[in-house]
C-alpha cells in the first residue's frame, strides 16, 4: 500500500475549485468535454455533492436540447458521464445515449487488422489504419464499463481486445514506454515519440481495468494489461523530474516542458496500482500537481490538442498557455485517486 502524505481537506478544496472551473468552460460534446466530465463524474460519485450533480446534468441536458453531433471515437468519451448520470438519476435518456455510442463503436466505427478501433476525431476517415493511445480512454475503457454494466461478455471481450492490441502496437518492450501512435499501413510509429499524455491514457485506463471488471483474473487479456502497466511504470519512474513531474516528450531532458495532464494520469495510475515501491514517486507527483492547480481551479501547464506530430519539435512547440478540458478531467481523476487509490474498489 502506498503511504501518501496529504491533507484531506486540501484535496477536497482542490476538487471543488476544479469542478467549478470546469463547468464554466463551455466545453463541447467532443473529447475535451468527455474527459473533463469524466472527472466531474468521478468527483460527484465520491463526494455525493448535489451541486455537482446539478452542474453536470444541466450541461449535458443543454447539449441534448441543442442537438448532438455525429459520433466518432473521440466523441464517445462523453459516454463516461452518461453512465454516472444514469446511475444517479435513473433517467433512461442518459443510458440510451450511452448505448447508442456502444452501437456506433461495435457496428459503425472504422477498424483494421485484428478488429482494432481506428482513432477518429470526426465522421471522416481521419487517420487511416492508425491506432492511438487516446482510444483507450475515449472508447475501450468506456466499452469495458458499459460491458460490465450490461453484463455483456462480448462487449467486455471487445474492450479487452482493444487493450491487448494497443499494447501490442504501441508499447516499446525495451523501455516499457508507449508511443503516441501506430500506422498499420506503414507498420511504423510515425515520428516515434514517447509522448507523455499517450502514456497517461494508457497507464490510467489500464490501472482501472481491475477496479471495474469483476474477477478480472478470469480474462486472459488481463494478464497482459497488468504486466504492461508494471513495465510501463518501471520505465516512467526514472524519467520523473525533480519537480515530481514528467516532460511532454518523456525522454527529452533538454527541451521538453513538464506537462501536467500527463502527470495527473500517470500519478493516478501509480496510486491505483498500489505498489508500495511507488510511494516516493507519488508523493513527489502530488506536490508537483497541487502546486499547478491555481486559485481559480485551473490545472496549469497543460499542452493543447496534439496529433501525432511530424517530429520532436512539433511536440515541444505545442502551447501550454490555456486551461484545457482534458487537463481538468485528469486533474480530478488524480485528486479522486488520492482519496481512493488504496481502496480495492472505488466507491
C-alpha positions as CSV (number, residue, x, y, z in Angstrom):
1,X,0.0,0.0,0.0
2,X,1.2,3.5,-0.9
3,X,1.7,5.8,2.1
4,X,0.6,9.2,0.6
5,X,1.2,12.3,2.6
6,X,-1.8,14.6,2.0
7,X,-4.4,16.7,3.9
8,X,-7.9,15.5,3.0
9,X,-9.4,19.0,3.2
10,X,-6.8,20.3,0.8
11,X,-7.7,17.7,-1.7
12,X,-11.5,18.3,-1.3
13,X,-11.0,22.0,-1.7
14,X,-8.9,21.5,-4.9
15,X,-11.6,19.2,-6.2
16,X,-14.3,21.9,-5.6
17,X,-12.3,24.6,-7.4
18,X,-11.5,22.4,-10.4
19,X,-15.1,21.2,-10.7
20,X,-16.5,24.7,-10.7
21,X,-13.9,26.0,-13.1
22,X,-14.6,23.1,-15.5
23,X,-18.3,23.6,-15.7
24,X,-17.8,27.2,-16.6
25,X,-15.7,26.4,-19.7
26,X,-18.4,25.9,-22.3
27,X,-16.9,22.5,-23.4
28,X,-18.4,20.7,-26.4
29,X,-19.5,17.1,-26.8
30,X,-16.1,16.0,-28.1
31,X,-13.2,14.6,-26.2
32,X,-12.3,17.8,-24.2
33,X,-15.8,17.6,-22.6
34,X,-15.7,13.9,-22.4
35,X,-12.5,13.8,-20.3
36,X,-13.5,16.9,-18.3
37,X,-16.9,15.5,-17.3
38,X,-15.4,12.1,-16.6
39,X,-13.5,13.9,-13.9
40,X,-16.6,15.8,-12.7
41,X,-18.5,12.5,-12.6
42,X,-15.7,10.9,-10.5
43,X,-15.9,13.9,-8.1
44,X,-19.7,13.5,-8.0
45,X,-19.5,9.8,-7.4
46,X,-17.1,10.2,-4.5
47,X,-18.5,13.3,-2.8
48,X,-22.2,12.9,-3.5
49,X,-22.3,16.6,-3.8
50,X,-25.8,17.6,-5.2
51,X,-24.3,20.8,-6.6
52,X,-22.0,18.8,-8.8
53,X,-25.0,16.7,-10.0
54,X,-26.9,19.8,-11.0
55,X,-24.0,21.3,-12.8
56,X,-23.2,18.1,-14.7
57,X,-26.9,17.4,-15.5
58,X,-27.5,21.0,-16.7
59,X,-24.5,20.9,-19.0
60,X,-25.5,17.5,-20.6
61,X,-29.2,18.4,-20.8
62,X,-28.4,21.6,-22.7
63,X,-26.3,19.7,-25.2
64,X,-29.1,17.3,-25.7
65,X,-31.6,20.1,-26.2
66,X,-29.4,21.9,-28.8
67,X,-28.6,18.7,-30.7
68,X,-25.7,16.3,-30.6
69,X,-23.0,15.8,-33.3
70,X,-22.4,12.5,-35.2
71,X,-20.4,10.0,-33.2
72,X,-16.7,9.3,-33.6
73,X,-14.2,7.7,-31.3
74,X,-13.3,10.9,-29.5
75,X,-16.9,11.9,-29.0
76,X,-17.6,8.6,-27.3
77,X,-15.7,9.9,-24.3
78,X,-18.8,11.7,-23.2
79,X,-20.3,8.3,-22.5
80,X,-18.5,8.2,-19.2
81,X,-20.5,10.9,-17.6
82,X,-23.7,9.5,-19.1
83,X,-23.1,6.3,-17.1
84,X,-22.9,8.4,-13.9
85,X,-26.0,10.4,-14.7
86,X,-28.0,7.3,-15.3
87,X,-26.7,5.6,-12.2
88,X,-27.7,8.6,-10.0
89,X,-30.9,9.8,-11.7
90,X,-32.2,6.6,-13.2
91,X,-33.2,8.6,-16.3
92,X,-33.1,6.3,-19.3
93,X,-32.3,9.0,-21.7
94,X,-28.7,9.1,-20.5
95,X,-28.3,5.3,-20.7
96,X,-29.9,5.2,-24.2
97,X,-27.4,7.8,-25.4
98,X,-24.6,5.7,-23.8
99,X,-25.9,2.6,-25.6
100,X,-26.1,4.5,-28.9
101,X,-22.3,5.2,-28.6
102,X,-21.7,1.5,-28.0
103,X,-23.8,0.6,-31.0
104,X,-21.6,3.0,-33.0
105,X,-18.4,1.6,-31.7
106,X,-19.5,-2.0,-32.4
107,X,-21.2,-1.6,-35.7
108,X,-20.0,1.6,-37.5
109,X,-16.6,2.7,-36.2
110,X,-13.7,2.1,-38.5
111,X,-11.5,-0.8,-37.6
112,X,-8.4,-2.5,-39.0
113,X,-6.4,-5.7,-38.7
114,X,-7.3,-7.5,-35.6
115,X,-10.6,-5.6,-35.2
116,X,-8.7,-2.7,-33.7
117,X,-10.6,0.6,-33.5
118,X,-9.1,3.3,-35.7
119,X,-8.7,6.6,-34.0
120,X,-11.2,9.1,-35.3
121,X,-12.0,12.7,-34.3
122,X,-14.8,13.4,-36.8
123,X,-17.2,11.3,-39.0
124,X,-14.4,11.2,-41.6
125,X,-11.6,8.7,-42.1
126,X,-9.2,10.9,-40.2
127,X,-6.2,8.7,-39.7
128,X,-6.3,5.6,-41.9
129,X,-5.5,2.4,-40.0
130,X,-3.9,4.3,-37.1
131,X,-4.0,3.2,-33.5
132,X,-3.6,6.0,-30.9
133,X,-3.2,5.5,-27.2
134,X,-6.0,8.1,-26.8
135,X,-8.6,5.5,-28.0
136,X,-8.1,3.5,-24.8
137,X,-9.7,6.3,-22.7
138,X,-12.2,7.6,-25.3
139,X,-13.6,4.2,-26.3
140,X,-12.1,1.0,-24.8
141,X,-12.4,2.0,-21.2
142,X,-16.0,3.2,-21.9
143,X,-16.8,-0.1,-23.6
144,X,-15.4,-2.0,-20.6
145,X,-17.6,0.0,-18.2
146,X,-20.7,-0.5,-20.3
147,X,-19.9,-4.2,-20.9
148,X,-19.8,-4.7,-17.1
149,X,-22.9,-2.7,-16.6
150,X,-24.9,-4.6,-19.2
151,X,-23.3,-8.0,-18.3
152,X,-22.4,-8.3,-21.9
153,X,-19.4,-10.6,-22.3
154,X,-18.9,-9.9,-26.0
155,X,-18.6,-6.2,-25.2
156,X,-16.2,-6.9,-22.4
157,X,-14.1,-9.1,-24.7
158,X,-14.1,-6.4,-27.4
159,X,-12.9,-3.8,-24.9
160,X,-10.2,-6.1,-23.6
161,X,-9.2,-6.9,-27.2
162,X,-8.6,-3.1,-27.8
163,X,-6.3,-3.1,-24.8
164,X,-4.5,-6.2,-25.9
165,X,-3.8,-4.9,-29.4
166,X,-3.0,-1.3,-28.4
167,X,-0.4,-2.8,-26.0
168,X,0.9,-4.9,-28.9
169,X,1.2,-1.9,-31.3
170,X,2.2,0.9,-29.0
171,X,4.3,-0.3,-26.1
172,X,8.1,-0.4,-26.5
173,X,9.1,-3.6,-24.8
174,X,12.7,-2.4,-24.1
175,X,11.7,0.8,-22.2
176,X,8.1,-0.1,-21.2
177,X,7.1,3.3,-22.6
178,X,4.2,3.9,-25.1
179,X,4.5,5.5,-28.4
180,X,1.8,8.1,-29.3
181,X,0.5,6.3,-32.4
182,X,1.0,3.3,-34.8
183,X,0.4,3.3,-38.6
184,X,-0.7,-0.1,-39.7
185,X,-0.3,0.7,-43.4
186,X,3.4,1.6,-43.0
187,X,4.0,-0.7,-40.0
188,X,5.7,2.1,-38.0
189,X,5.2,4.5,-35.1
190,X,5.4,7.6,-37.4
191,X,7.6,10.1,-35.6
192,X,8.2,7.5,-32.9
193,X,7.8,9.8,-29.9
194,X,7.2,8.6,-26.3
195,X,4.6,11.3,-25.7
196,X,3.6,11.8,-22.1
197,X,-0.1,12.2,-22.4
198,X,-0.3,9.0,-24.6
199,X,1.4,7.2,-21.7
200,X,-1.1,8.7,-19.3
201,X,-4.1,7.5,-21.4
202,X,-2.5,4.0,-21.3
203,X,-1.5,3.9,-17.7
204,X,-4.6,5.4,-16.3
205,X,-7.1,3.2,-18.2
206,X,-5.0,0.0,-17.6
207,X,-5.0,0.8,-13.9
208,X,-8.8,1.0,-13.9
209,X,-9.5,-2.4,-15.5
210,X,-9.1,-4.4,-12.3
211,X,-11.2,-1.8,-10.5
212,X,-14.3,-2.1,-12.8
213,X,-14.1,-5.7,-14.1
214,X,-15.4,-8.4,-11.7
215,X,-13.0,-11.3,-11.4
216,X,-10.6,-9.8,-13.9
217,X,-8.1,-12.7,-13.4
218,X,-10.6,-14.9,-15.3
219,X,-9.8,-13.0,-18.5
220,X,-6.5,-13.9,-20.2
221,X,-6.0,-10.4,-21.6
222,X,-5.9,-9.0,-18.1
223,X,-2.5,-10.7,-17.5
224,X,-1.2,-8.6,-20.5
225,X,-2.7,-5.5,-19.1
226,X,-1.2,-5.8,-15.6
227,X,2.2,-6.8,-17.0
228,X,2.1,-3.9,-19.5
229,X,1.3,-1.4,-16.7
230,X,4.0,-2.9,-14.5
231,X,6.7,-2.4,-17.1
232,X,5.4,1.0,-18.2
233,X,5.5,2.4,-14.6
234,X,9.0,0.9,-14.2
235,X,10.0,2.9,-17.3
236,X,8.4,6.1,-16.2
237,X,9.9,6.2,-12.7
238,X,13.4,7.3,-13.7
239,X,12.0,9.9,-16.0
240,X,10.3,11.9,-13.2
241,X,11.8,15.3,-12.8
242,X,13.0,16.9,-9.6
243,X,9.6,18.7,-9.5
244,X,7.8,15.4,-9.4
245,X,6.5,15.7,-12.9
246,X,7.1,14.3,-16.4
247,X,8.0,16.0,-19.6
248,X,5.7,16.2,-22.7
249,X,8.3,14.0,-24.6
250,X,9.3,11.7,-21.8
251,X,12.9,11.1,-22.7
252,X,13.7,14.6,-23.9
253,X,15.5,16.0,-20.9
254,X,16.8,19.1,-22.7
255,X,13.9,20.9,-24.4
256,X,10.5,19.4,-23.5
257,X,8.4,21.1,-20.8
258,X,6.7,19.4,-17.9
259,X,3.1,18.6,-18.9
260,X,0.5,18.4,-16.2
261,X,-2.3,16.4,-17.7
262,X,0.1,13.5,-18.3
263,X,1.4,13.8,-14.8
264,X,-2.1,13.5,-13.4
265,X,-2.9,10.4,-15.4
266,X,0.5,8.7,-14.6
267,X,0.4,9.5,-10.9
268,X,-3.2,8.3,-10.6
269,X,-2.2,5.0,-12.3
270,X,0.6,4.6,-9.8
271,X,-1.9,5.1,-6.9
272,X,-4.4,2.6,-8.3
273,X,-1.6,0.1,-9.0
274,X,-1.0,0.1,-5.2
275,X,2.7,-0.8,-5.3
276,X,4.5,0.5,-2.2
277,X,7.7,0.9,-4.2
278,X,6.0,3.8,-5.9
279,X,5.4,5.8,-2.7
280,X,8.2,8.3,-3.1
281,X,7.3,9.0,-6.7
282,X,3.6,9.5,-6.0
283,X,4.4,11.9,-3.1
284,X,6.6,13.9,-5.3
285,X,4.0,14.0,-8.1
286,X,1.3,15.0,-5.6
287,X,3.3,18.0,-4.5
288,X,4.1,19.0,-8.1
289,X,0.5,18.6,-9.3
290,X,-1.0,20.5,-6.3
291,X,1.4,23.4,-7.0
292,X,0.0,23.6,-10.5
293,X,-3.7,24.0,-9.6
294,X,-4.3,27.7,-9.3
295,X,-6.9,29.5,-7.1
296,X,-9.4,29.6,-9.9
297,X,-9.4,25.8,-10.3
298,X,-7.3,25.6,-13.5
299,X,-4.7,23.0,-14.0
300,X,-1.7,24.9,-15.4
301,X,0.9,23.8,-18.0
302,X,-1.4,21.5,-20.0
303,X,-0.5,21.0,-23.6
304,X,-3.0,21.8,-26.3
305,X,-4.6,19.2,-28.5
306,X,-1.8,17.1,-30.1
307,X,-1.9,15.0,-33.2
308,X,0.9,12.5,-33.9
309,X,3.4,15.2,-34.8
310,X,6.0,15.0,-37.6
311,X,9.0,15.4,-35.3
312,X,10.0,16.1,-31.7
313,X,10.0,19.8,-32.3
314,X,6.3,19.6,-33.1
315,X,5.6,18.3,-29.6
316,X,7.9,20.8,-27.9
317,X,6.1,23.7,-29.6
318,X,2.5,22.7,-28.6
319,X,1.1,25.6,-26.5
320,X,0.5,25.1,-22.7
321,X,-1.0,28.5,-22.1
322,X,-4.6,27.6,-21.8
323,X,-7.0,25.8,-19.5
324,X,-8.0,22.5,-21.2
325,X,-10.9,20.2,-20.6
326,X,-8.6,17.1,-20.6
327,X,-6.3,18.7,-18.1
328,X,-9.3,19.5,-15.8
329,X,-10.6,15.9,-16.1
330,X,-7.3,14.3,-15.5
331,X,-6.7,16.6,-12.5
332,X,-10.0,15.5,-11.0
333,X,-9.2,11.8,-11.8
334,X,-5.9,12.2,-9.9
335,X,-7.4,14.0,-6.9
336,X,-10.0,11.3,-6.6
337,X,-7.3,8.7,-6.8
338,X,-5.6,10.4,-3.9
339,X,-8.7,9.8,-1.8
340,X,-9.5,6.3,-3.1
341,X,-6.3,4.8,-4.6
342,X,-5.5,2.4,-1.8
343,X,-9.1,1.0,-1.7
344,X,-9.7,-2.2,-3.6
345,X,-12.9,-0.8,-5.1
346,X,-13.7,2.9,-5.8
347,X,-17.0,4.0,-4.2
